[in-house]
Amino acid sequence: MWKSWLQEQWRPKRKAPSLEQLKHHYTVLSRSVQVTESNRPLIVETFRSIAEILIWGDQNDNSVFDFFLEKNMQSFFLRILSQRCGKFVCVQLLQTLNIMYENIKNETSLYYLLSNNHINSIIVHKFDFSDEEILAYYVSFLKTLSFKLNMHTIHFFYNEHLRDFPLYTEAIKFFNHHESMVRIAVRTLTLNVYQVNNAAMLEYIRNKTAAPYFSNLVWFIGSHVIELDECICCQADHLNRSRLEHLVAEHLDHTHYLNDILSLRIDSLNDVLISHTLGRLLLPLYVYSLTIGQFCSKEEKKPYISSIVALFLLSQVFLIIESSPLVTKLAHVILTGQLPPLLQEVDTSKHAEHVFLPPDVTLETKFRQPPAKGYIPAQRTTPTQKRYVTPVNIQVGSDQKEEYLLIGPLDSADEESHDLQQESHDSLQESHDPQLDSSKFASKLQVVAMEAILNEIQVSNDDRSCLFAVCLLDAMISNKGVDRALLQEYQLLPCQQYHHSLVTKIFDVLETSTKSDNNVRLVTMAMSMKLLQQLLDFSKDNVLLDEHLALLENLVECSKLFLRLYYQGTNDEIFLELFEDEYWMHQVMLLLLHRLIFSMATSAFCSKAKLDFNGRRCITVANRDTTNRN
């Protein structure tokens, strides 16, 4: 005890932050013209102390910032960065900047720090991104700056005259970095940027960066989807539950990110994002994969995924994304097999085909910077060379030059920017022949994806495809963004005539569940009954046709016979208690089924055995998750 007390007494006490201490640090940096091995520790400690003093001055003494700006001390940061100062100095400098900008609350002090444009020079500095630690602090620094964006500070980062926005353009280069924390930081930054209601800045993003960024983004999402499909198809990866859970969670993050952008309701950005998401991902990879196994040849070349994965991913899209223009167009294609008129006008104006292909230019090429470690450049080959069928070409009269103007590299010169904006605007306003969609793309889907979904609603060896097909239809009907008139037209809402073949399929699944040694899980039964309630209005009399009413009565009798096998010899009180417990679980399931798809994905993909147990486990997990959230 005495030893520790003596050490504490003899330890040099840390000086409290003050203006005098900042002046001392200014003297140290002024004399340290070159970074050497001898003065490197001193410079690192000086950077750390400066951040502490500035935060203290922001709250207690305005003269601290006056001195910091008068002496232009941020120029020392740039001078030292321009030297090969080593990893530790760079890391400490980024830490200092991150702490400083994150903790400064006074708006006047923040304006002082941003006023001399040194911050943009630091952003575009060529750090050694091969070092993961430097990259992590750099991206965290950019994210911190994005939280300071508003209508007053945006002009410090976006140069309207030069049409330059380094905070945004430098960050999106790391949108597909292999580290998940880096990707999350980039997504957060982009959302913070989009939320700033500055017309000039949003126009720049729309005309200069939206098409390249969104085309690379949907390619990255599609590549990840194919990786997920390969994991399921490969027996070694198929049994690796943790890897599968990670891939499913990643796709959920991607879908939520798309929904976050669309939820901002920025029409100019949403038009581009919907165009790329539908034309380059959802239609050529998700929807087309539904029909490939049943109606199309696999001998030709186009990337595809298994139908069960396509059903699962489309269910996620309808469960998460609420943007009416996107989900209504997607539902229209699934139900009719034809492109809706608005999709023809927007999508086909610049794309010669709806096909899953990598973008013509990466973001590194677009913004003419050397690639950083961890960035995965798009290649003109698809992720799986061996799993292809034919491309779906839609020739709309646009040549290669027009497509290049949308997603190719663009010159940043001022005199070309106006022409580019005008041409981008004109391309979206063009009118096109409404018959263009029915010639090639629609011919491949003439059998309609809806028919492929109906064919999956059956139980053979397992109920995985049936489960996801029912989930997809339920999610489509429940999504408030889907046009009600479209669902009414195709008898997916209660009306005078219901969907005969779909109701028949559901009754067949429920009938199978009453047989011994069946492969229908509880969750599949619950989802089927919920979908049946969505399709029919049981509040009215004579809802069912005679044939379906007969199936229902037969189903009830078969269920009773099946239950007697398990409750023989049980007295009435025990049976009543068990029945009430099952009835209560059934009511809870109906309230939580919209969350079950997230919990049951890996169970459905990983295991075909113990189906009944897995179904109950999914329900239990979803219930526990809801209880914790509440």
C-alpha angles and dihedrals in degrees: 000000000000091000093055090046092052091047089052092050095049094043110105109253118238114248117242116245112270144149090258091057090051089052089053091053090049089056091049093051092045091056095043097078093153127036110233136169090260099052099033095093090049092051091048091052090046092055091049092050094047091060090051093049094048092051089049091048091050089061103032117016126032091191089074092068091041090058093042091055096038090058092040091228094174087071087068088061091056093044092054093044090054089063126072091256098158136243099292095055092047092048093049092047092052090046090051093050092046094050092043097052094038095055103038108104103170109096093208091055090049092051089051092054094048098041101087097052093237089126093064090049089055091048093055094043111122102244122184098262091177083082107080094205093055091047092050093052091043094053091043088053091052091049090051090053091051090061088060093058118116139134091287101044099039091085091063090061105030115059104204094188095052092031091229128143109172096170090063101033094048093048099050091058087077096049091116100035115148092241111084093210090058092051092048091051091051092050091049091050094050092050090050090051094048091051092063105097098218112138097203093049093047090048089053092050091047096049103033109028112014098081096044093044097045093044090053090044096054090045089054091048091048092049089052090050091054089049089053091050092049090050090056094045095047110082094213094052091035090070094045099097097178093055091048092049089051093051093047091048090050092054090049089054091050093051093047089050091054089049091049091055093046091047090063086071096219099158097198092054095038092056091057095042094049090047093054096038094052100033098042105028121011099042103037097037110024105030096033091052090060093064102033097085095048109029110016136065119254093201096086130068126273129109116253141165132219117281094242091056091046090053092049094048094047089050089055091050093054093042096051110026115072101174105129097209092054102040093042092052091046092049090048091055093046094049100038107022090228134103113252115241095253091052090053092053097047105030104037095047092080107015120075089201143010098238136131103253134143117262118266092240134032122224090249090057092042094056094033100235127133112263118262126226111270095029111123108212118211115251128203089245126080122241096254115039095185099054107069143129132178123306118245105232123199109186108198101169097264115130129217093267093061092051090049091054090059102045106010129096113293130207114242095211114128096231091059097045095076093050090049093051092048093049092047089051093047092049091058092049097051118117118225137197107273090216094065095089097054097060106067117351095042091046089064090051097037089114084057126230088249090070090052089052091051090051089057093057096092135089122232119140093351140353100237097111091041091052095051093043090055090045090052094053092044091050092048092052094044095048107104092205094065113096108257091210090059092052091046091051092055094043097248092129128056109281140138092289122031129207100281101192094044093051090048091052091051092051089050091054092048091048090052089054090062094059124093117259091017123161097220115119126213091248091055091051092049093049091047092052091047091052090049090055089051091054099044134050103222092180089079128071123249093020096151129059116243094258092052092043088055090050090051093050090047090049092054092051093047090050091053092050091048093050093050089065090063100038102045110135094015116130121234097257095053091045091051091050092050091046093052090049092051091045091052091049089050092053091049091049092055090056094049104037092105087067098042095083091069093052098041100048098089092039090054094045099042105045139033094178127085090022095169092052093049092052092053091044091056091052092048092050092049092048092049091048091052092047091052092049093049 
